[in-house]
Amino acid sequence: MKKIAVFMLSFFALISSYAQENTFPEGTKPASSNIAGAQYPRIDNERKAYFRIEAPAADSISVSLGNVALTKDAKGVWTGVTKPLDPGFHYYTLKINGVNVNDPFSETFYGASRVMSGIEVPEDGVDFYEIKNVPHGKIESHWYLAESTGETRLAYVYTPPGYDNNSTERYPVLYLQHGMGEDRRAWANQGRTNFILDNLIAEGKAKPMIIVMEDGGIAQAFNSPKRPQDKNFWDGFEDIMIKDLIPNIDANYRTLRHPKHRAIAGLSLGGTQTYQISQANLDTFSGIGIFSAPFGFPGVETGYNGLLTKPDEFAKKVDVFYVSMGSKEGARAGRGTHEALEKASIKHVYYEAPGTAHEFQTWRKSLHGFAQLLFQD
């Protein structure tokens, strides 16, 4: 603890402040992910990120975005510019004198099983996840006891605009899972779930719905003696969802308690969990969304208790089967699954986000498309 305290004191001594200027590089503006009032990092019209850090005592500073080394001037101010970044959200760290640290002037986000800095890079003409002047729902913390394990757990629950004003209306529910190294915070913070749904509902493109975001148990694997490569270290969440989470949500929120009004989706390893949970509990969900899941597809011959070999019967059970990936991802992330389903004549929707990789810009667009298909009459 003493070493940590000494390091933190040294770190804040190294970075005295971002130098506040009266003029800034032309065409730049502060990143929307900065803390209030911070002028750096900045983004220009070509999506390059500009960093400026006042740290006279530092010997070297670099930024993990493209591994850009900053340059120190005579006043002890370090500056540097990245190459053009892909639009969307990106984690990053600063490396100061060889030590990775978070940027104190950026908001922080939980990813890779640790808290990291993050930067938001705008995409031209894309604003479906931005805050707009529309009625807003809310995300609240919902603590509950999981009786199957005896532990107290936390879910984040989005309720749509108007939920609190009408005490009789009931709503369908989407259970939405995060990926490896993340937890329940990911979809709310990095994914901007509430703004995506607020905007869709306001435009009449999606049904008002409740969204439940829980911890699928796949973040702590990075810091556990049981390594992530060990098979099925995420299995335990299935029982929690079916035995504890869904009954508790039904008991505490005004839900429509029928499979036709319940869906499940997940990104990356959360998509693998979605395969697993929906297969074993097909009578629980009518909507299934798989976003960039590189493994977990059970195959046509054996998947979903053989129903993938019977397209008509599968379609009676599943209203929406949605598979997506980014175009920069490998085929295993979704395209291969789509091709297998198409060959088997399984009714499904496939979406490939243009120009995106295994990242939240892919998954924001996936949720945006999936939500519009759910719970339609």
SEKE-422296 format. One record per atom (N, C-alpha, C, CB): residue in one letter; x, y, z. Coordinates in steps of 0.2 Angstrom, whole numbers, plus 5000, padded with zeros to 4 digits. Glycine has a CB too. Layout:
REM SEKE-422296
AXYZ ...
END
This chain:
REM SEKE-422296
M500449945000 M500050005000 M500450065000 M499550005006 K501050065004 K501450125004 K501750134997 K502050115009 K501950084993 K502250094986 K501750124982 K502450024984 I501050104983 I500550134978 I500450204980 I499850094980 A500450224986 A500350294988 A500950334986 A500350294996 V501550314986 V502050354984 V502050364976 V502750314985 F501850304973 F501750314965 F501250364963 F501550244962 M500650364967 M500150404965 M500350474966 M499450384969 L500650494972 L500950554973 L501350584968 L501250564980 S501850534966 S502350554960 S501950564954 S502850494959 F501450524952 F501050534946 F500750604946 F500550474946 F500450624951 F500050684951 F500550744951 F499550694957 A501150734954 A501650784953 A501950784946 A502250764958 L501950734943 L502250734936 L501750774931 L502250664933 I501050754932 I500550794928 I500250844933 I500050744926 S500550904932 S500250964936 S499550984933 S500751024936 S499450984926 S498851004923 S498950994916 S498651074925 Y498350994912 Y498351004905 Y498451084905 Y497650984902 A498951104900 A499051174899 A498351204896 A499651184895 Q498151254899 Q497551284897 Q497751344892 Q497051304902 E497551334886 E497751384881 E497151434879 E498051354875 N497351484876 N496851534873 N496651514866 N497051604873 T497151474863 T497051454856 T497151384856 T497551494851 F496851344851 F496851274850 F497051254843 F496251244853 P497251194841 P497351174834 P496751184830 P497651104834 E496751214825 E496251234820 E495751174819 E496451264814 G495151184820 G494651124818 G494651074823 G494851094812 T494851084829 T494851034835 T494251054840 T495451024838 K494051014844 K493651024849 K493750974855 K492851024847 P493550984861 P493650934866 P493250874865 P493450964873 A493550814866 A493150754866 A492550754871 A493650694867 S492050734868 S491450724873 S491550684879 S490850704869 S492050644879 S492150594884 S492650624889 S492550534882 N492850694889 N493250724894 N492850744900 N493550794891 I493250744905 I492850774911 I492650844910 I493350764918 A492250874914 A491950934913 A492450984913 A491450954919 G492551034908 G492951084907 G493651064904 G493051114914 A493851004904 A494450984901 A494551004894 A494650914902 Q495051034891 Q495151054884 Q495451004880 Q495451114884 Y495850954883 Y496150904880 Y495950834884 Y496950914880 P495950784880 P496150774872 P495650804868 P496250704870 R495850824862 R495350854857 R495350814851 R495650924855 I494850824847 I494750784841 I494650834835 I494050744841 D494950824829 D494950864823 D494450834818 D495550884820 N494350874813 N493850844808 N494050784804 N493750904803 E494750764805 E494950704802 E494950644807 E495650714799 R494650654813 R494650604818 R495350594821 R494350544815 K495750634821 K496450634824 K496350654832 K496950664821 A496650624836 A496650654843 A497250684845 A496450584848 Y497150744848 Y497750784850 Y497750784858 Y497650864848 F498350774860 F498550764868 F499050824869 F498750694869 R498850854875 R499350904878 R499350904885 R499150974876 I499950884888 I499950874895 I500550914898 I500050794897 E500450944904 E500950984907 E501250934912 E500751054910 A501850914911 A502150864916 A502950874916 A502050794914 P503150934919 P503950944918 P504350894921 P504051014922 A504150854926 A504550804929 A504650744925 A504350794936 A504150734920 A504150664917 A504750664912 A503450664913 D504950604911 D505550584906 D505250564900 D505950534909 S504650524900 S504350504894 S503550494895 S504650434891 I503250514889 I502450504890 I502250474883 I502150564892 S501850424883 S501550404876 S500850384878 S501950344874 V500450384872 V499750364872 V499650304869 V499350424869 S499250254872 S499150194869 S498750194862 S498750144874 L498350244861 L498050244854 L498550254849 L497550304854 G498750204845 G499250204840 G499950204843 G499150264836 N500050194850 N500650204853 N501050264851 N501050134851 V500750324852 V501050384850 V501450414856 V500450434848 A502050424854 A502550454859 A502450534859 A503250444858 L502350564865 L502250634865 L502950674865 L501850654871 T502950734863 T503550774863 T503550824868 T503650804856 K504050834872 K504150884877 K504450944875 K504550854883 D504151004877 D504451074875 D504851094881 D503951124873 A505151154880 A505551184885 A505251204891 A505851254882 K504551214891 K504151224897 K503851164900 K503551274895 G504051104898 G503851044901 G503151024899 G503851054908 V502951044893 V502251024890 V502350974885 V501851094888 W501950924886 W502050864881 W501450864876 W502050794885 T501550854870 T501050864865 T501150804860 T501050924861 G500650784857 G500650734851 G499950724848 G500850664854 V499950694842 V499350684838 V499350614836 V499350734832 T498750584836 T498650514833 T498550514826 T498150474837 K498550464823 K498350454816 K497550454816 K498550384813 P497250464811 P496450464811 P496250404814 P496150474804 L495750404819 L495450354823 L494850334820 L495450374830 D494650264820 D493950244818 D493450274823 D493950164819 P492850294820 P492350324824 P492150274829 P491750344819 G491850314835 G491650274840 G492050274847 G491550204838 F491950234851 F492250234858 F492850194858 F491750204863 H493450214861 H494050184861 H494350184869 H494550214856 Y494550134871 Y494950134878 Y495650164876 Y494950064881 Y495950194881 Y496650204881 Y496950214887 Y496750274876 T497650214888 T497950234894 T498550284892 T498250174897 L498850314897 L499450354896 L500050304899 L499450424899 K500650314896 K501150274899 K501650334901 K501550224894 I501750344907 I502250394910 I502850364913 I501850444915 N503450374911 N504050344913 N503950274914 N504150374920 G503650244909 G503550164908 G502950134912 G504150134911 V502550174915 V502050154919 V501350174916 V502050174927 N500950124915 N500250134912 N499850164918 N499950074909 V499550224916 V499050254921 V498450284917 V499450314924 N497950304920 N497350334917 N497450404916 N496750314921 D497150434911 D497150504910 D496650534915 D496950524902 P496950584919 P496550614924 P496050664921 P496950644929 F496050674915 F495650724912 F495150694907 F496050784908 S495050624907 S494550594903 S494150554908 S494950544898 E493550544906 E493050494910 E493350424910 E492350494908 T493250384915 T493450314915 T492950264914 T493850304921 F493150204911 F492650154909 F492950094911 F492450164902 Y492450044913 Y492749974915 Y492749934909 Y492249944920 G493349914907 G493449864902 G494149824903 G493449904895 A494149764899 A494749724901 A494949714908 A495449764897 S494349704912 S494349694919 S494749744923 S494649624920 R494749804921 R495049864924 R494749924922 R495749864924 V494749984926 V494550044924 V495050084920 V494450094931 M494850104914 M495250134909 M494950204907 M495350084903 S495450244904 S495150304901 S494850284894 S495750354899 G494350324892 G494050314885 G493950384882 G493350284887 I493950374875 I493850434871 I493350414866 I494550454867 E492850464865 E492350464860 E492550494853 E491650484863 V492550464848 V492650494841 V492050494837 V493250454838 P491850554835 P491150564832 P491150524825 P490950634831 E490650504823 E490550474816 E490050524812 E490250404816 D490350544806 D489950594802 D489250564801 D490350614796 G488750604802 G488050584800 G487750534804 G488050564793 V488050514810 V487750454814 V487650484821 V488250394815 D487050494823 D486850524830 D486350484833 D486650594829 F486250424831 F485650384835 F485850364842 F485550314831 Y486450374844 Y486650364851 Y486750424855 Y487250314852 E486650484852 E486750544855 E486150564859 E486950594850 I486250614864 I485750634868 I485350684864 I486050674875 K484750674863 K484250724859 K483750754864 K484050684853 N483350804861 N482850834864 N482150784863 N482750904862 V482150734867 V481650684867 V481450664874 V481750624862 P480850634875 P480750604882 P481250554883 P480050574882 H481450554889 H482050504892 H481750454897 H482650544894 G482050394896 G481950344901 G482450354906 G481950274898 K482550304910 K483050304915 K483350244917 K482850334922 I484050244919 I484350184921 I484450184929 I485050174917 E484150134932 E484250134939 E484650064942 E483550134942 S484850074947 S485250014951 S484749974954 S485750044956 H484749914953 H484249864956 H484649804959 H483749834950 W484649814966 W484949764970 W484449704972 W485249794977 Y484649644972 Y484149594973 Y484649534976 Y483849574967 L484249484979 L484549424982 L484449374977 L484249414989 A485049344975 A485049284971 A484949224976 A485649274966 E484349194976 E484249144981 E484649074979 E483549124982 S484749064973 S485149004971 S485849004973 S485148994963 T486149064974 T486849074976 T486949104983 T487249114971 G486449134986 G486449174992 G486849234992 G486749124997 E486949264986 E487349324985 E486849384984 E487849324980 T487049444986 T486649504984 T486949524977 T486649554989 R486549534972 R486849554966 R486549624963 R486649504961 L486849654958 L486649714956 L486449714948 L487149774957 A485849734946 A485749744939 A485549814938 A485149694937 Y485749834932 Y485549904929 Y484949894925 Y486149934925 V484449934926 V483749924923 V483549984920 V483249894928 Y483449984913 Y483250044909 Y482450034909 Y483550044902 T482150084911 T481450094910 T481250144905 T481050104917 P480750134901 P480650184895 P480350244897 P480250154890 P480350304893 P479950364895 P479250344897 P480050414889 G479050374902 G478350374904 G478150314909 G477950364898 Y478750274910 Y478550214914 Y478350234921 Y479250174915 D478550284924 D478350304931 D477650344931 D478850354934 N477450364925 N476850404925 N476250364924 N476850454919 N476350294922 N475750254921 N475850194925 N475650234913 S475450184930 S475550124935 S475250064932 S475250144941 T474850064927 T474550004924 T474849974918 T473850014923 E475250014914 E475549984908 E476049934909 E475750044903 R476149884906 R476649834906 R477049834900 R476349754908 Y477649804901 Y478149814895 Y478549744894 Y478649864897 P478749734888 P479149684886 P479849694889 P479249664879 V480249644889 V480949644893 V481449614888 V480949614899 L482049654887 L482649634884 L483149624889 L482849684878 Y483449564890 Y484049544894 Y484649554890 Y484049474898 L485149604892 L485649624887 L486349614891 L485549694885 Q486749574888 Q487349554891 Q487949584888 Q487449474891 H488449594892 H489149624890 H489649574888 H489449664896 G490249594887 G490749554884 G491249534889 G491049574878 M491849504887 M492349484891 M492749544894 M492849444887 G492849544900 G493249594904 G492749654905 G493749614899 E492149654904 E491649704906 E491149674911 E491349734900 D490749724913 D490249704918 D489549744916 D490449714925 R489149744920 R488449774919 R488449844917 R488049764925 R489049874918 R489149954917 R489249964909 R489649984921 A489449914906 A489649924899 A489149944894 A489949864896 W488549914894 W488049934889 W487750004891 W487449884889 A487750024898 A487450084900 A487950144898 A487350084907 N488650134899 N489150184898 N489450184891 N489650174904 Q489750134889 Q490050134883 Q489550124877 Q490550074883 G489050084879 G488550064874 G487950124873 G488250004875 R487850164878 R487350214877 R486650184876 R487550264872 T486550134879 T485850094878 T485250144879 T485850044883 N485250184884 N484650224886 N484550274880 N484750254892 F485050304878 F484950354872 F484750324866 F485650394871 I485050264864 I484850224858 I484050214859 I485250164858 L483850184864 L483150174865 L482650234866 L483050124871 D482950284869 D482550344870 D482350374863 D482950394874 N482950374858 N482850404852 N482350354847 N483550414848 L482450294848 L482050244844 L481350254846 L482350174844 I481250254852 I480550254854 I480150324852 I480450254862 A480550374853 A480350444851 A480150444843 A480850494852 E480550414839 E480450404832 E479950354830 E481050394828 G479650324835 G479150264833 G479450204830 G478650294829 K480150194831 K480450144827 K480550084832 K481150164825 A480450084838 A480450034843 A479950034848 A481150034846 K479749974850 K479249974856 K479549994862 K478949904856 P479150034867 P479450044873 P479549974877 P478950084877 M480149974880 M480349904883 M480749924889 M480749864878 I480849874893 I481249874899 I481949834897 I480949834905 I482449864899 I483149824897 I483449814903 I483549864892 V483749744904 V484049724910 V484749714909 V483649664914 M485249744912 M485949734911 M486249704917 M486349794909 E486449644917 E486749614923 E487449594922 E486349554925 D487849574927 D488549544927 D488549474925 D488949564933 G488749454919 G488749384917 G489349344920 G488749384910 G489749374924 G490249334927 G490849314923 G489949264929 I490949364918 I491549344913 I492049404914 I491249344906 A491949444919 A492549504920 A493049474924 A492149564922 Q492849444930 Q493349424935 Q493849374933 Q492949404941 A493649334927 A494149284925 A494849304924 A493849254919 F494949374922 F495549394921 F495949404927 F495549464918 N495649414933 N496049414939 N495949354943 N495749484942 S495749304941 S495549244944 S496149184943 S494849214943 P496249144948 P496749084946 P496449044941 P496849044952 K495749044940 K495549004934 K495549054928 K494748984935 R495949034923 R496149074917 R495549074912 R496749054914 P495549134908 P494949144903 P494949084898 P495049204900 Q495549054897 Q495548994892 Q495248934895 Q496248984890 D495048924901 D494748874904 D494048864902 D494748874912 K493848804900 K493148794897 K492648814901 K493148724894 N492148854898 N491548874901 N491548904908 N491148814901 F492048944909 F492048984916 F491449024917 F492749014917 W491049044912 W490549084912 W489849044913 W490449124906 D489848984914 D489248944914 D488748964920 D489448874915 G489048984926 G488548994931 G488049044931 G489049014937 F488149084926 F487649144925 F486949114923 F487849194921 E486949064919 E486349034916 E485849024922 E486448974912 D486048994927 D485548974933 D485349044936 D485948934938 I485849084937 I485649154940 I485049184936 I486249194941 M485149194929 M484649224925 M484049194926 M484949224918 I483949124925 I483349094924 I483049084931 I483449024921 K483349064936 K483149054943 K483049114947 K483549004946 D483449164946 D483449224951 D483249284947 D484049234954 L483649304942 L483549374939 L482849384936 L484049384934 I482649334931 I482049344928 I481449344933 I481949294922 P481349304937 P480849304942 P480849364946 P480849244947 N481449394948 N481449454952 N481249514948 N482149464955 I481449514942 I481249574938 I480549574937 I481649574931 D480249514936 D479549504935 D479149524941 D479349434933 A479449514947 A479149534953 A479149604955 A479449494959 N479649644952 N479749714954 N479649764949 N480449714957 Y479549744943 Y479449784937 Y478749764934 Y480049794932 R478449814930 R477849794927 R478049764920 R477349864926 T478149704920 T478349664914 T477749624911 T478949614916 L477849614905 L477449564901 L477749494902 L477249584894 R477449454905 R477749384908 R477649324903 R477549374915 H477749334897 H477649284892 H478249284887 H477049294888 P478449224885 P479049224881 P479049264874 P479149154878 K478449284872 K478349324866 K478549394868 K477649324864 H478649414874 H478749474876 H479449484880 H478249504881 R479849434879 R480549424882 R481049414877 R480549374888 A481649444877 A482149434872 A482849434876 A482149484867 I483349404873 I484049404876 I484549414870 I484149334879 A485049454872 A485549474867 A486249484871 A485349534863 G486749474867 G487449494871 G487949504865 G487649434875 L488449534867 L489049554863 L489649504865 L489249624863 S489949484860 S490649444860 S490449384865 S491149494864 L490849374870 L490649324875 L489949324878 L491249314880 G489749384878 G489049384880 G488549354875 G488849454882 G488749364869 G488349324863 G488449254864 G488649354857 T489049224866 T489149154867 T488649134873 T489849134869 Q488649174878 Q488149154884 Q487449154881 Q488249204889 T487249204876 T486649204874 T486449144870 T486549264869 Y486949114866 Y486749054863 Y486649004868 Y487449034859 Q487048994873 Q486948944878 Q486348954882 Q487548954883 I486149004884 I485549014888 I484949004884 I485549084892 S484949034878 S484349034874 S484248954872 S484349074868 Q484748924870 Q484648854868 Q484348814874 Q485348824866 A484548824880 A484348784885 A483648804888 A484848784891 N483448864886 N482848894889 N482448924883 N482948944894 L482348884877 L482048914872 L481248934873 L482048874866 D480948904878 D480248924880 D480248994884 D479948864884 T480849024885 T480849084889 T480949144885 T481449074894 F481249134879 F481349194875 F481149184868 F482149214875 S480849244865 S480649234858 S481149284853 S479949264857 G481549324856 G482049364853 G482749344855 G481849434854 I483149334850 I483849314852 I484349354847 I483949234850 G484749394851 G485249434847 G485949414849 G485149504849 I486349404843 I487049384844 I487549434841 I487149304841 F487849474845 F488249524842 F489049504842 F488149594846 S489349494837 S490049474837 S490249424841 S490449544838 A489949364841 A490149304845 A490549264841 A489549274848 P491249264843 P491749224839 P491649144840 P492449244840 F491349124845 F491249054846 F490549044850 F491849024850 G490348984850 G489748964854 G489148944849 G489449024857 F489148964843 F488648934838 F488648864838 F488748964831 P488048834840 P488048754841 P488048714835 P487448744845 G487948744829 G487948714823 G487248694821 G488348644823 V487048684815 V486448674812 V486148604814 V486348684805 E486548554814 E486348484815 E486048474823 E486848434814 T486448504827 T486248494834 T486048554838 T486948474838 G486048614835 G485848674838 G485148674840 G486048734835 Y484948704846 Y484248714848 Y483848654848 Y483948774844 N484148604851 N483848534851 N483548504844 N483248534856 G483948524839 G483848494833 G483348544829 G483548434833 L483148594832 L482648634828 L482948674822 L482348684833 L483548684822 L483848714816 L483848674810 L484548734818 T483648614811 T483548564805 T482848574803 T483748494806 K482448604807 K481648614805 K481548684805 K481248574811 P481648724800 P481548794800 P480848814802 P481748814793 D480348784800 D479648804801 D479548804809 D479148764797 E479748744812 E479648744819 E480048794823 E479848664821 F480648804821 F481048854824 F480748924824 F481848854821 A480448934818 A480149004817 A479549014821 A479949014810 K479248954823 K478648964828 K478848984835 K478248894828 K479448964836 K479748974843 K480149044844 K480248924845 V480449064838 V480849124838 V480649174833 V481649104837 D480449234836 D480149284832 D480749324828 D479749334836 V481249334832 V481849364829 V482549334831 V481849444832 F482849314826 F483549284827 F484049324823 F483549204825 Y484449364827 Y484849424824 Y485549404825 Y484649494827 V485949404820 V486649394820 V487049454817 V486849334816 S487549484820 S487849544818 S488649534819 S487549604821 M488949574816 M489749584817 M489949644813 M490149524814 G490549664814 G490849724811 G491249694805 G491349764815 S491249734799 S491549714793 S492349704794 S491449764788 K492649734799 K493349714800 K493449654804 K493649784803 E492949624807 E493049564810 E493149504806 E492449554815 G493349444809 G493449384805 G492749354804 G493949334809 A492649314799 A492049284798 A491749244803 A492149234792 R492149214808 R491849184814 R491449224818 R492449144818 A491549284818 A491149334822 A490449334821 A491449404822 G490249314815 G489549314813 G489349294806 G489249384814 R489849314801 R489649294794 R489649224793 R490249324790 G490049184796 G490049104796 G489349084798 G490649074799 T489149104804 T488549084807 T487949104802 T488349114814 H487949164799 H487449184795 H487349134789 H487549254792 E487949124786 E487949074780 E487749014781 E488649074777 A487848984787 A487548914789 A486848924790 A487948894796 L486548974793 L485848984794 L485548994788 L485749044799 E485849024783 E485549044777 E485448974773 E485949094773 K486048934773 K486048874769 K485448824772 K486648844770 A485348834779 A484848784782 A484148814781 A485048774789 S484048874778 S483448904777 S483148924784 S482948864773 I483548944788 I483248974795 I483149044794 I483848954801 K482549064796 K482349134796 K482749174801 K481649144797 H483149224799 H483549264803 H483749334800 H484249224805 V484049374804 V484249444801 V484949444802 V483849504805 Y485349464797 Y486049474797 Y486249544796 Y486449424793 Y486649574800 Y486949644799 Y487649644800 Y486549684804 E487949674795 E488749684796 E488849754795 E489049644790 A489049784801 A489249854802 A489849874797 A489349874809 P489749924793 P490249944788 P490849974792 P490049984782 G491449954791 G492049984793 G492149984800 G491950054791 T491849944804 T491949934811 T492249864813 T491349944815 A492549864819 A492949804821 A492549774827 A493649814823 H492949744832 H492649714838 H492649764843 H493049644840 E492149804843 E492049874847 E491349894847 E492549924843 F491249944852 F490649964853 F490250004848 F490650014859 Q490650024843 Q490250054837 Q489850004833 Q490750094832 T490149944833 T489849884830 T489249864834 T490249824829 W489249864841 W488749844845 W488249894846 W489049824852 R488349954846 R487850004846 R487450004840 R488150074847 K487749994834 K487349984828 K486949924828 K487749984822 S487249864831 S486849804832 S486249814836 S487349754835 L486349844842 L485749854847 L485249894843 L485949884853 H485449954840 H484949994836 H484549954831 H485350054832 G484849914827 G484449874823 G484049814826 G484949834818 F484349784831 F483949724834 F483349754838 F484449694839 A483449814841 A482849834845 A482249854841 A483049894849 Q482349874835 Q481849894830 Q481349834828 Q482049924824 L481649774829 L481349714827 L480949674832 L481849664824 L481049694838 L480849664844 L480049684846 L481249674850 F479749634848 F479049634851 F478549674846 F479149674857 Q478649664840 Q478149694835 Q477549644834 Q478549704828 D476949674833 D476349634832 D476349604826 D475749684833 
END
